[in-house]
Amino acid sequence: MIEIRFHGRGGQGAVVASKILAEALFREGNFVQSFPAFGAERRGAPVAAFTRANTYPIRIRTHIYAPDHVVVLDASLLDTTDVTAGLKPGGWVVINTDRSPENIPAMRGFKVATVDAGAVALKHGLGVPTAPIVNTAILGAFAKATGKVGLEALRKAILDQVPYNARANAQACVDAYQCTIIIADRI
């Protein structure tokens, strides 16, 4: 089983990202789960979303406390949230930031990938300068870093699942895949 936890802020698309990832993993032959966790405040408040995939039916019905990988849609959460809590050794931390992985505070035991998903999203008209919608772009970075889902499966899931501006979202995913920076030797 693979378990992925998303950390973001309301409005960035963490919940939709987890659903799109689940759809792509399903297309690749997996059983999947996808679900959110947030309080009454959504817009701008920290949120989490979860995706599970397995080649066998999934019977677990809880949040993900020991993820294989973590996706961070807002780098400011690194200052306030322990995004690596419970993250399995050797797991990926994929971060939306304009900083390179070398400039991210040490995350011993984890592999780090960064992408400026905000810039990619804005290039494709996804959101506004003060609030880019980065969910599809960050999925491209996740695919490149982890190799756990194919880019084509993500692209097709986006085209089928995103009701607004699907082609721009699919292209944002592809563009982010191409410009993701990876540092895999932090272990």
TORPA-4810 file (N, C-alpha, C, O; in nm, 3 decimals):
<nodes>
NODE_1_0.084_-0.118_0.000_0.000_0.000_0.000_0.089_0.123_0.000_0.196_0.125_0.060_M
NODE_2_0.042_0.227_-0.068_0.108_0.356_-0.065_0.011_0.457_-0.004_-0.107_0.459_-0.037_I
NODE_3_0.064_0.541_0.086_-0.018_0.641_0.152_0.048_0.777_0.135_0.167_0.794_0.160_E
NODE_4_-0.033_0.875_0.092_0.017_1.010_0.065_-0.067_1.108_0.144_-0.190_1.100_0.145_I
NODE_5_0.001_1.201_0.212_-0.068_1.306_0.287_-0.036_1.441_0.221_0.079_1.472_0.193_R
NODE_6_-0.140_1.519_0.197_-0.126_1.653_0.140_-0.145_1.756_0.250_-0.235_1.742_0.334_F
NODE_7_-0.060_1.859_0.250_-0.075_1.972_0.342_-0.090_2.097_0.256_-0.010_2.121_0.166_H
NODE_8_-0.192_2.175_0.284_-0.213_2.298_0.209_-0.297_2.395_0.288_-0.320_2.378_0.408_G
NODE_9_-0.343_2.495_0.219_-0.434_2.593_0.277_-0.562_2.589_0.194_-0.560_2.564_0.073_R
NODE_10_-0.673_2.614_0.261_-0.801_2.612_0.192_-0.799_2.701_0.069_-0.757_2.816_0.076_G
NODE_11_-0.844_2.649_-0.043_-0.848_2.723_-0.168_-0.736_2.690_-0.263_-0.742_2.727_-0.380_G
NODE_12_-0.632_2.619_-0.216_-0.520_2.583_-0.303_-0.545_2.456_-0.382_-0.478_2.430_-0.482_Q
NODE_13_-0.640_2.376_-0.337_-0.675_2.256_-0.411_-0.619_2.127_-0.357_-0.608_2.030_-0.431_G
NODE_14_-0.583_2.121_-0.230_-0.528_1.997_-0.173_-0.628_1.882_-0.182_-0.591_1.770_-0.214_A
NODE_15_-0.754_1.911_-0.154_-0.856_1.806_-0.156_-0.876_1.756_-0.299_-0.885_1.635_-0.323_V
NODE_16_-0.883_1.848_-0.393_-0.898_1.808_-0.533_-0.773_1.734_-0.581_-0.785_1.637_-0.657_V
NODE_17_-0.656_1.777_-0.539_-0.533_1.707_-0.577_-0.536_1.562_-0.530_-0.497_1.472_-0.604_A
NODE_18_-0.582_1.539_-0.407_-0.586_1.402_-0.357_-0.686_1.318_-0.438_-0.663_1.200_-0.461_S
NODE_19_-0.795_1.379_-0.480_-0.894_1.307_-0.561_-0.841_1.277_-0.700_-0.861_1.167_-0.753_K
NODE_20_-0.772_1.373_-0.761_-0.715_1.350_-0.894_-0.608_1.243_-0.887_-0.601_1.156_-0.974_I
NODE_21_-0.523_1.247_-0.784_-0.421_1.145_-0.769_-0.485_1.007_-0.754_-0.439_0.910_-0.814_L
NODE_22_-0.590_0.999_-0.674_-0.660_0.871_-0.656_-0.716_0.822_-0.790_-0.707_0.703_-0.821_A
NODE_23_-0.773_0.911_-0.867_-0.827_0.874_-0.999_-0.716_0.822_-1.090_-0.734_0.721_-1.159_E
NODE_24_-0.603_0.889_-1.092_-0.491_0.844_-1.176_-0.439_0.708_-1.131_-0.412_0.622_-1.214_A
NODE_25_-0.426_0.688_-1.001_-0.380_0.559_-0.949_-0.482_0.448_-0.979_-0.444_0.334_-1.006_L
NODE_26_-0.611_0.482_-0.974_-0.716_0.387_-1.009_-0.704_0.346_-1.156_-0.718_0.229_-1.190_F
NODE_27_-0.678_0.443_-1.241_-0.660_0.416_-1.384_-0.543_0.322_-1.410_-0.539_0.252_-1.511_R
NODE_28_-0.449_0.322_-1.318_-0.333_0.233_-1.332_-0.355_0.098_-1.265_-0.261_0.019_-1.252_E
NODE_29_-0.479_0.071_-1.223_-0.514_-0.061_-1.173_-0.516_-0.079_-1.023_-0.521_-0.192_-0.974_G
NODE_30_-0.512_0.030_-0.948_-0.511_0.023_-0.802_-0.650_0.041_-0.744_-0.738_0.101_-0.807_N
NODE_31_-0.670_-0.011_-0.623_-0.782_0.026_-0.540_-0.739_0.154_-0.470_-0.622_0.168_-0.435_F
NODE_32_-0.831_0.248_-0.449_-0.791_0.378_-0.395_-0.890_0.429_-0.291_-1.005_0.387_-0.284_V
NODE_33_-0.840_0.523_-0.211_-0.920_0.604_-0.119_-0.868_0.746_-0.128_-0.749_0.768_-0.150_Q
NODE_34_-0.957_0.842_-0.112_-0.918_0.982_-0.107_-1.017_1.055_-0.017_-1.139_1.040_-0.033_S
NODE_35_-0.965_1.134_0.077_-1.055_1.205_0.167_-0.985_1.324_0.230_-0.862_1.324_0.243_F
NODE_36_-1.062_1.427_0.271_-1.005_1.547_0.330_-1.013_1.548_0.482_-1.079_1.464_0.543_P
NODE_37_-0.944_1.644_0.540_-0.957_1.674_0.684_-0.940_1.824_0.700_-0.833_1.879_0.674_A
NODE_38_-1.047_1.890_0.742_-1.039_2.033_0.766_-1.147_2.072_0.865_-1.243_1.998_0.888_F
NODE_39_-1.130_2.189_0.923_-1.227_2.237_1.020_-1.330_2.326_0.953_-1.348_2.321_0.832_G
NODE_40_-1.398_2.406_1.033_-1.503_2.493_0.982_-1.445_2.602_0.891_-1.507_2.640_0.792_A
NODE_41_-1.325_2.651_0.925_-1.261_2.752_0.841_-1.190_2.680_0.727_-1.111_2.589_0.751_E
NODE_42_-1.216_2.721_0.606_-1.152_2.654_0.494_-1.062_2.748_0.416_-0.943_2.718_0.401_R
NODE_43_-1.111_2.858_0.366_-1.032_2.947_0.281_-0.912_3.000_0.359_-0.929_3.077_0.454_R
NODE_44_-0.792_2.962_0.318_-0.669_3.010_0.380_-0.624_2.934_0.504_-0.509_2.947_0.544_G
NODE_45_-0.712_2.857_0.564_-0.676_2.782_0.684_-0.605_2.652_0.645_-0.631_2.599_0.537_A
NODE_46_-0.517_2.602_0.730_-0.450_2.475_0.698_-0.550_2.361_0.679_-0.646_2.347_0.756_P
NODE_47_-0.527_2.282_0.578_-0.608_2.164_0.551_-0.514_2.047_0.521_-0.398_2.066_0.487_V
NODE_48_-0.567_1.929_0.535_-0.493_1.809_0.496_-0.586_1.725_0.410_-0.708_1.730_0.424_A
NODE_49_-0.528_1.648_0.322_-0.603_1.554_0.241_-0.518_1.428_0.228_-0.396_1.433_0.242_A
NODE_50_-0.584_1.318_0.203_-0.516_1.188_0.207_-0.553_1.104_0.085_-0.666_1.109_0.037_F
NODE_51_-0.456_1.028_0.037_-0.480_0.932_-0.072_-0.410_0.803_-0.036_-0.294_0.801_0.005_T
NODE_52_-0.483_0.694_-0.054_-0.426_0.559_-0.037_-0.446_0.484_-0.168_-0.545_0.505_-0.238_R
NODE_53_-0.350_0.396_-0.199_-0.363_0.309_-0.316_-0.300_0.175_-0.283_-0.200_0.167_-0.213_A
NODE_54_-0.362_0.070_-0.336_-0.311_-0.064_-0.313_-0.359_-0.153_-0.426_-0.457_-0.122_-0.494_N
NODE_55_-0.291_-0.264_-0.447_-0.334_-0.360_-0.548_-0.446_-0.449_-0.493_-0.505_-0.527_-0.568_T
NODE_56_-0.475_-0.437_-0.365_-0.583_-0.512_-0.300_-0.684_-0.412_-0.244_-0.649_-0.297_-0.220_Y
NODE_57_-0.809_-0.454_-0.221_-0.907_-0.363_-0.160_-0.854_-0.306_-0.028_-0.786_-0.375_0.048_P
NODE_58_-0.887_-0.181_-0.004_-0.840_-0.110_0.116_-0.952_-0.109_0.219_-1.063_-0.063_0.192_I
NODE_59_-0.922_-0.162_0.336_-1.024_-0.170_0.440_-0.999_-0.071_0.555_-1.082_-0.058_0.645_R
NODE_60_-0.888_-0.002_0.552_-0.856_0.098_0.654_-0.945_0.220_0.633_-0.967_0.263_0.520_I
NODE_61_-0.998_0.275_0.741_-1.086_0.392_0.731_-1.043_0.499_0.831_-1.124_0.547_0.911_R
NODE_62_-0.916_0.537_0.826_-0.866_0.640_0.916_-0.781_0.740_0.838_-0.746_0.717_0.722_T
NODE_63_-0.749_0.851_0.904_-0.653_0.943_0.846_-0.521_0.870_0.828_-0.502_0.760_0.882_H
NODE_64_-0.432_0.929_0.755_-0.300_0.868_0.733_-0.203_0.930_0.834_-0.172_1.049_0.828_I
NODE_65_-0.156_0.847_0.925_-0.065_0.894_1.030_0.081_0.862_1.001_0.170_0.925_1.059_Y
NODE_66_0.107_0.767_0.914_0.244_0.729_0.879_0.253_0.720_0.726_0.262_0.611_0.670_A
NODE_67_0.252_0.838_0.659_0.251_0.837_0.513_0.384_0.791_0.453_0.490_0.801_0.516_P
NODE_68_0.375_0.741_0.332_0.496_0.709_0.256_0.556_0.836_0.197_0.678_0.848_0.185_D
NODE_69_0.468_0.931_0.161_0.511_1.056_0.099_0.421_1.169_0.147_0.307_1.148_0.188_H
NODE_70_0.476_1.292_0.140_0.402_1.411_0.180_0.413_1.514_0.067_0.519_1.532_0.007_V
NODE_71_0.301_1.581_0.040_0.298_1.688_-0.059_0.258_1.816_0.013_0.156_1.819_0.083_V
NODE_72_0.338_1.922_-0.003_0.314_2.048_0.066_0.281_2.155_-0.039_0.366_2.193_-0.120_V
NODE_73_0.157_2.203_-0.037_0.112_2.300_-0.136_0.147_2.443_-0.099_0.139_2.532_-0.184_L
NODE_74_0.185_2.468_0.026_0.220_2.603_0.072_0.342_2.593_0.163_0.334_2.542_0.275_D
NODE_75_0.455_2.641_0.114_0.582_2.628_0.188_0.577_2.699_0.323_0.656_2.664_0.412_A
NODE_76_0.488_2.797_0.343_0.482_2.864_0.473_0.439_2.767_0.583_0.463_2.792_0.701_S
NODE_77_0.376_2.657_0.546_0.337_2.557_0.645_0.459_2.487_0.707_0.449_2.430_0.815_L
NODE_78_0.572_2.493_0.639_0.694_2.433_0.695_0.735_2.502_0.825_0.802_2.442_0.909_L
NODE_79_0.694_2.628_0.842_0.728_2.705_0.962_0.632_2.680_1.078_0.665_2.709_1.192_D
NODE_80_0.513_2.626_1.049_0.411_2.614_1.152_0.360_2.472_1.175_0.296_2.444_1.276_T
NODE_81_0.389_2.383_1.082_0.334_2.247_1.087_0.446_2.146_1.067_0.531_2.164_0.979_T
NODE_82_0.447_2.043_1.146_0.545_1.936_1.126_0.491_1.845_1.015_0.428_1.743_1.042_D
NODE_83_0.518_1.884_0.891_0.464_1.810_0.778_0.524_1.670_0.767_0.466_1.583_0.702_V
NODE_84_0.637_1.648_0.830_0.701_1.516_0.824_0.661_1.426_0.939_0.714_1.315_0.951_T
NODE_85_0.569_1.469_1.024_0.525_1.385_1.136_0.476_1.250_1.084_0.384_1.243_1.002_A
NODE_86_0.539_1.145_1.133_0.500_1.011_1.095_0.550_0.965_0.959_0.532_0.848_0.924_G
NODE_87_0.612_1.053_0.882_0.660_1.018_0.748_0.763_0.906_0.757_0.859_0.913_0.834_L
NODE_88_0.741_0.803_0.677_0.831_0.688_0.680_0.970_0.726_0.630_0.982_0.807_0.538_K
NODE_89_1.075_0.670_0.690_1.211_0.699_0.644_1.224_0.670_0.494_1.174_0.569_0.444_P
NODE_90_1.293_0.760_0.425_1.311_0.745_0.282_1.196_0.801_0.201_1.200_0.796_0.078_G
NODE_91_1.094_0.855_0.268_0.979_0.911_0.197_1.013_1.042_0.129_1.109_1.110_0.165_G
NODE_92_0.932_1.077_0.032_0.947_1.203_-0.040_0.868_1.314_0.026_0.756_1.292_0.074_W
NODE_93_0.926_1.433_0.030_0.856_1.555_0.066_0.859_1.642_-0.059_0.965_1.692_-0.098_V
NODE_94_0.744_1.661_-0.121_0.733_1.740_-0.244_0.673_1.874_-0.205_0.562_1.880_-0.152_V
NODE_95_0.747_1.984_-0.233_0.710_2.115_-0.181_0.691_2.216_-0.294_0.773_2.225_-0.385_I
NODE_96_0.582_2.291_-0.285_0.559_2.404_-0.375_0.636_2.523_-0.319_0.597_2.582_-0.218_N
NODE_97_0.744_2.557_-0.384_0.826_2.672_-0.343_0.914_2.714_-0.458_0.943_2.635_-0.548_T
NODE_98_0.957_2.839_-0.455_1.052_2.884_-0.557_1.197_2.859_-0.512_1.290_2.892_-0.585_D
NODE_99_1.214_2.801_-0.395_1.348_2.767_-0.346_1.389_2.630_-0.397_1.305_2.543_-0.421_R
NODE_100_1.518_2.610_-0.412_1.567_2.477_-0.451_1.571_2.389_-0.326_1.573_2.442_-0.214_S
NODE_101_1.574_2.258_-0.343_1.574_2.169_-0.226_1.689_2.196_-0.130_1.676_2.174_-0.009_P
NODE_102_1.803_2.243_-0.181_1.917_2.271_-0.093_1.886_2.380_0.007_1.948_2.387_0.114_E
NODE_103_1.790_2.467_-0.026_1.756_2.581_0.060_1.636_2.555_0.150_1.582_2.647_0.210_N
NODE_104_1.594_2.430_0.157_1.485_2.392_0.247_1.549_2.343_0.376_1.649_2.271_0.372_I
NODE_105_1.494_2.380_0.491_1.553_2.332_0.617_1.573_2.181_0.614_1.493_2.107_0.556_P
NODE_106_1.678_2.137_0.676_1.715_1.994_0.674_1.597_1.906_0.712_1.525_1.931_0.808_A
NODE_107_1.580_1.804_0.633_1.475_1.704_0.658_1.544_1.569_0.654_1.524_1.491_0.561_M
NODE_108_1.623_1.543_0.752_1.700_1.420_0.755_1.611_1.297_0.742_1.505_1.288_0.803_R
NODE_109_1.657_1.203_0.661_1.584_1.079_0.641_1.482_1.084_0.530_1.416_0.984_0.500_G
NODE_110_1.467_1.202_0.468_1.366_1.216_0.364_1.428_1.270_0.236_1.529_1.341_0.238_F
NODE_111_1.367_1.236_0.125_1.406_1.290_-0.004_1.319_1.412_-0.030_1.201_1.414_0.006_K
NODE_112_1.377_1.515_-0.093_1.306_1.641_-0.111_1.302_1.678_-0.259_1.402_1.669_-0.330_V
NODE_113_1.184_1.721_-0.304_1.167_1.774_-0.439_1.092_1.906_-0.428_1.000_1.919_-0.347_A
NODE_114_1.132_2.003_-0.509_1.063_2.131_-0.510_1.022_2.168_-0.652_1.083_2.127_-0.750_T
NODE_115_0.917_2.246_-0.658_0.870_2.302_-0.785_0.798_2.432_-0.753_0.729_2.442_-0.652_V
NODE_116_0.815_2.531_-0.838_0.741_2.656_-0.820_0.605_2.638_-0.885_0.578_2.692_-0.993_D
NODE_117_0.520_2.563_-0.817_0.387_2.532_-0.870_0.302_2.658_-0.883_0.213_2.665_-0.968_A
NODE_118_0.328_2.758_-0.798_0.254_2.884_-0.808_0.283_2.953_-0.941_0.190_3.000_-1.007_G
NODE_119_0.409_2.960_-0.979_0.445_3.023_-1.107_0.388_2.944_-1.224_0.340_3.003_-1.322_A
NODE_120_0.393_2.813_-1.215_0.339_2.728_-1.322_0.188_2.751_-1.333_0.136_2.766_-1.444_V
NODE_121_0.119_2.753_-1.220_-0.026_2.773_-1.221_-0.061_2.909_-1.282_-0.152_2.918_-1.365_A
NODE_122_0.010_3.013_-1.242_-0.020_3.147_-1.295_0.008_3.156_-1.444_-0.063_3.226_-1.516_L
NODE_123_0.112_3.087_-1.490_0.144_3.084_-1.634_0.025_3.032_-1.714_0.004_3.072_-1.829_K
NODE_124_-0.052_2.943_-1.653_-0.166_2.882_-1.721_-0.300_2.943_-1.679_-0.406_2.889_-1.713_H
NODE_125_-0.296_3.055_-1.606_-0.419_3.125_-1.569_-0.500_3.055_-1.461_-0.622_3.069_-1.456_G
NODE_126_-0.433_2.980_-1.375_-0.501_2.904_-1.270_-0.491_2.980_-1.138_-0.390_2.973_-1.069_L
NODE_127_-0.595_3.052_-1.106_-0.596_3.135_-0.987_-0.553_3.277_-1.019_-0.547_3.317_-1.136_G
NODE_128_-0.523_3.351_-0.916_-0.480_3.491_-0.929_-0.343_3.504_-0.862_-0.304_3.417_-0.784_V
NODE_129_-0.269_3.612_-0.891_-0.134_3.625_-0.836_-0.124_3.607_-0.684_-0.025_3.553_-0.635_P
NODE_130_-0.225_3.649_-0.611_-0.220_3.634_-0.466_-0.268_3.497_-0.419_-0.248_3.461_-0.303_T
NODE_131_-0.331_3.420_-0.508_-0.383_3.288_-0.470_-0.385_3.193_-0.591_-0.492_3.159_-0.641_A
NODE_132_-0.266_3.152_-0.636_-0.264_3.056_-0.746_-0.318_2.920_-0.700_-0.300_2.881_-0.585_P
NODE_133_-0.384_2.852_-0.791_-0.437_2.719_-0.759_-0.334_2.618_-0.810_-0.321_2.596_-0.930_I
NODE_134_-0.263_2.556_-0.717_-0.142_2.480_-0.749_-0.160_2.329_-0.753_-0.064_2.256_-0.774_V
NODE_135_-0.283_2.281_-0.733_-0.303_2.138_-0.715_-0.257_2.053_-0.832_-0.189_1.952_-0.811_N
NODE_136_-0.290_2.090_-0.954_-0.251_2.005_-1.067_-0.102_2.015_-1.096_-0.040_1.917_-1.137_T
NODE_137_-0.044_2.131_-1.074_0.100_2.146_-1.095_0.178_2.061_-0.994_0.274_1.994_-1.031_A
NODE_138_0.138_2.063_-0.869_0.212_1.987_-0.767_0.202_1.838_-0.794_0.293_1.763_-0.756_I
NODE_139_0.095_1.793_-0.858_0.084_1.651_-0.892_0.188_1.610_-0.995_0.240_1.499_-0.991_L
NODE_140_0.220_1.699_-1.087_0.327_1.671_-1.183_0.460_1.652_-1.111_0.538_1.563_-1.146_G
NODE_141_0.486_1.736_-1.011_0.609_1.723_-0.933_0.610_1.593_-0.855_0.714_1.526_-0.846_A
NODE_142_0.496_1.556_-0.797_0.486_1.430_-0.723_0.518_1.312_-0.815_0.592_1.221_-0.777_F
NODE_143_0.462_1.313_-0.935_0.487_1.203_-1.030_0.635_1.192_-1.064_0.689_1.082_-1.067_A
NODE_144_0.699_1.305_-1.089_0.841_1.301_-1.126_0.927_1.254_-1.009_1.016_1.171_-1.027_K
NODE_145_0.901_1.307_-0.891_0.984_1.275_-0.775_0.970_1.129_-0.734_1.070_1.060_-0.714_A
NODE_146_0.848_1.082_-0.722_0.826_0.949_-0.664_0.821_0.836_-0.766_0.857_0.723_-0.735_T
NODE_147_0.777_0.866_-0.887_0.757_0.761_-0.986_0.641_0.669_-0.951_0.629_0.562_-1.010_G
NODE_148_0.557_0.707_-0.857_0.446_0.622_-0.811_0.321_0.632_-0.897_0.229_0.552_-0.881_K
NODE_149_0.316_0.729_-0.986_0.202_0.745_-1.076_0.256_0.799_-1.208_0.351_0.878_-1.210_V
NODE_150_0.195_0.756_-1.316_0.240_0.800_-1.447_0.185_0.937_-1.483_0.074_0.973_-1.446_G
NODE_151_0.265_1.013_-1.555_0.224_1.146_-1.599_0.101_1.139_-1.689_0.012_1.223_-1.679_L
NODE_152_0.096_1.040_-1.777_-0.018_1.028_-1.868_-0.147_0.995_-1.791_-0.253_1.047_-1.824_E
NODE_153_-0.138_0.910_-1.689_-0.255_0.880_-1.607_-0.304_1.005_-1.535_-0.424_1.028_-1.524_A
NODE_154_-0.211_1.087_-1.486_-0.249_1.213_-1.421_-0.315_1.308_-1.521_-0.418_1.368_-1.492_L
NODE_155_-0.254_1.321_-1.637_-0.309_1.410_-1.739_-0.452_1.371_-1.776_-0.540_1.457_-1.785_R
NODE_156_-0.475_1.242_-1.796_-0.610_1.195_-1.830_-0.708_1.215_-1.714_-0.823_1.253_-1.736_K
NODE_157_-0.663_1.191_-1.592_-0.750_1.212_-1.475_-0.788_1.359_-1.463_-0.902_1.391_-1.432_A
NODE_158_-0.694_1.447_-1.488_-0.722_1.591_-1.483_-0.824_1.628_-1.590_-0.921_1.700_-1.563_I
NODE_159_-0.802_1.580_-1.712_-0.895_1.612_-1.821_-1.036_1.562_-1.793_-1.134_1.625_-1.833_L
NODE_160_-1.047_1.449_-1.724_-1.179_1.393_-1.692_-1.242_1.451_-1.566_-1.364_1.460_-1.557_D
NODE_161_-1.161_1.489_-1.469_-1.213_1.526_-1.337_-1.222_1.676_-1.310_-1.300_1.719_-1.225_Q
NODE_162_-1.144_1.756_-1.380_-1.143_1.900_-1.352_-1.249_1.967_-1.439_-1.240_1.964_-1.562_V
NODE_163_-1.350_2.027_-1.377_-1.461_2.081_-1.454_-1.431_2.214_-1.524_-1.498_2.250_-1.620_P
NODE_164_-1.332_2.287_-1.475_-1.302_2.419_-1.529_-1.157_2.426_-1.575_-1.066_2.393_-1.499_Y
NODE_165_-1.137_2.467_-1.697_-1.001_2.489_-1.749_-0.916_2.362_-1.743_-0.798_2.367_-1.706_N
NODE_166_-0.975_2.250_-1.780_-0.908_2.121_-1.768_-0.779_2.115_-1.850_-0.679_2.061_-1.803_A
NODE_167_-0.779_2.167_-1.970_-0.658_2.160_-2.054_-0.543_2.240_-1.994_-0.428_2.195_-1.997_R
NODE_168_-0.572_2.357_-1.941_-0.468_2.436_-1.877_-0.415_2.365_-1.753_-0.294_2.367_-1.727_A
NODE_169_-0.503_2.301_-1.677_-0.460_2.225_-1.560_-0.372_2.107_-1.600_-0.271_2.079_-1.535_N
NODE_170_-0.411_2.037_-1.706_-0.330_1.923_-1.753_-0.193_1.970_-1.799_-0.093_1.903_-1.773_A
NODE_171_-0.187_2.083_-1.866_-0.058_2.135_-1.912_0.026_2.183_-1.794_0.149_2.169_-1.797_Q
NODE_172_-0.038_2.238_-1.691_0.036_2.279_-1.570_0.102_2.158_-1.506_0.215_2.166_-1.458_A
NODE_173_0.032_2.046_-1.504_0.087_1.922_-1.448_0.211_1.880_-1.526_0.314_1.845_-1.467_C
NODE_174_0.202_1.883_-1.657_0.315_1.843_-1.743_0.432_1.940_-1.726_0.547_1.896_-1.713_V
NODE_175_0.404_2.070_-1.724_0.511_2.169_-1.709_0.582_2.155_-1.574_0.704_2.163_-1.567_D
NODE_176_0.505_2.134_-1.469_0.566_2.118_-1.336_0.651_1.992_-1.331_0.758_1.992_-1.270_A
NODE_177_0.606_1.886_-1.394_0.684_1.761_-1.403_0.822_1.792_-1.461_0.924_1.742_-1.412_Y
NODE_178_0.824_1.873_-1.564_0.949_1.903_-1.634_1.043_1.995_-1.556_1.164_1.990_-1.577_Q
NODE_179_0.990_2.078_-1.466_1.078_2.172_-1.395_1.096_2.140_-1.247_1.141_2.225_-1.171_C
NODE_180_1.061_2.020_-1.206_1.080_1.979_-1.067_1.228_1.957_-1.038_1.299_1.896_-1.118_T
NODE_181_1.272_2.006_-0.924_1.412_1.989_-0.880_1.412_1.884_-0.770_1.334_1.892_-0.675_I
NODE_182_1.500_1.786_-0.784_1.502_1.673_-0.692_1.635_1.661_-0.621_1.741_1.674_-0.682_I
NODE_183_1.630_1.635_-0.491_1.747_1.600_-0.413_1.712_1.472_-0.339_1.633_1.474_-0.244_I
NODE_184_1.769_1.362_-0.381_1.732_1.234_-0.322_1.837_1.181_-0.225_1.826_1.067_-0.179_A
NODE_185_1.938_1.260_-0.193_2.046_1.207_-0.109_2.046_1.266_0.032_2.153_1.280_0.091_D
NODE_186_1.932_1.299_0.085_1.925_1.353_0.221_1.917_1.243_0.325_1.921_1.270_0.445_R
NODE_187_1.906_1.120_0.282_1.889_1.009_0.376_2.018_0.982_0.449_2.024_0.892_0.533_I
</nodes>
